[in-house]
């Protein structure tokens, strides 16, 4: 929908939350990414009506720099998701065409 309005297509908050969660399990993340993670987690929890985010870790806003980094990550996630989908479609197409040649 955002692309129809002229905005760049981006990954969702839930995708970003999941990505940052797993990234944080593999290596420590810095302060800025920690704030971004908590900001996205707060938004995701509220959107999905889950238990309220504890007030001591809820982040309501982030700096302009952090917002730029968040948007850059969301754009990257969207590009990766579409690349994977296209590669799967190509692989499936090749598999079907080779199957038709033999039968």
Protein Blocks (a to p, Z undefined) as FASTA:
>chain_A
ZZmnopacdddfklmmmmmmmmmmmpccdfklmmmmmmmmmmmmmmnopacddfklocfb
dcfklmmmmmmmmmmmmmmmmmmmmmmmmmmmmmmmmmmmmZZ
